Amino acid sequence: MTACAGMRALEEKEFHLLKNVIYRESGIHLTEMKKALVQARVMKRLRELKIWNYKEYCCYLSDNYDREIINLINCITTNKTDFFREPKHFEFLKEAALPAFEKAGRKQVSIWSAGCSTGAEPYSIAITVFEYFRDKKIPDIKILATDIDTEVLRKGESGIYTSDEVGSIDQDILQNYFMRGVGQNSGLFKVKDFMKKIIHFDRLNLLNDTYPLRTVFDIIFCRNVIIYFDVESRQSVFKNFYDYLAEDGYLVMGHSETLASLTNKFYFYGNTIYRKVVRDARSAC
Ligand SMILES: C[S@@+](CC[C@H](N)C(=O)[O-])C[C@H]1O[C@@H](n2cnc3c(N)ncnc32)[C@H](O)[C@@H]1O
């Protein structure tokens, strides 16, 4: 990858500075192999600011740190997502988790989509829940959708998607849960309000030592997020998930992610889904 005309290439010194700041602030671990990617992504930000070299950008970052770090993280994150991505997890929700909650007579179910990107994941969870309880008494469902990237959260909150983005959704589901744009909005699909009402989007950095949450969740989805973290950052995230997951809850990871050798606080349930190892008072002595 070469820098565009007039724009200087990303030098080693600035790459190291940016890489260290990004790691410290987000846990995203960038190796030397990712230098071209960092250059390309940060270049977009340089153009917006009309800054023509990375050295000047590093000075700009240090002078405007609190504001600019959010923009820097926004350009570095990888936000790939899809509705009903890794469909086995939505089958698990429909066939195992929700029936178990129903059988237990649960009045409230709390689900957290941690690293929710543009919202396809929390909306897919919401659709699965509404479909499951279609002819039944639905409990109070609350979905928390968090991400470090403020741009993707804005899109999730808007609930507006292009026809390409909703391409993987069944036509009946699309009809029931989305409004089709007309006129100027033709080709766009907007999530219906009843679904938006059960989802709350918020910025949360999974790398923080503690999270400002007061809920214990029945299910935590954290799929395709920790792949960007190193071992130490992953362990810190699992320590927090353990505290925020109900004793009979489920932790759903991405298909290429594993907890093996990272923590012994969870056991494998199947399909990259984990449950808490709960020690009772007797085994603790
Ligand atoms: C590849 S997307 C995965 C989206 C969705 N979970 C899925 O599987 O379709 C990864 C998301 O993790 C977010 N992320 C990366 N580092 C994060 C951090 N430290 N705290 C919270 N979210 C983070 C990124 O902004 C991005 O939106």
The ligand as a Gaussian input file, in Angstrom:
#p B3LYP/6-31G(d) Opt

LIG

0 1
 C      -15.627000      -7.762000      13.784000
 S      -16.758000      -6.818000      14.763000
 C      -17.820000      -8.105000      15.364000
 C      -19.272000      -7.670000      15.407000
 C      -20.253000      -8.741000      15.890000
 N      -19.964000      -9.143000      17.252000
 C      -20.262000      -9.917000      14.964000
 O      -19.663000     -10.971000      15.293000
 O      -20.833000      -9.826000      13.883000
 C      -15.742000      -6.458000      16.194000
 C      -16.251000      -5.254000      16.998000
 O      -15.532000      -5.185000      18.237000
 C      -15.349000      -3.826000      18.559000
 N      -14.229000      -3.667000      19.516000
 C      -12.892000      -3.773000      19.285000
 N      -12.204000      -3.507000      20.394000
 C      -13.112000      -3.242000      21.364000
 C      -13.003000      -2.903000      22.757000
 N      -11.824000      -2.769000      23.361000
 N      -14.152000      -2.705000      23.445000
 C      -15.367000      -2.826000      22.838000
 N      -15.530000      -3.143000      21.543000
 C      -14.406000      -3.349000      20.815000
 C      -15.077000      -3.165000      17.221000
 O      -15.326000      -1.771000      17.238000
 C      -16.025000      -3.923000      16.287000
 O      -17.213000      -3.244000      16.057000

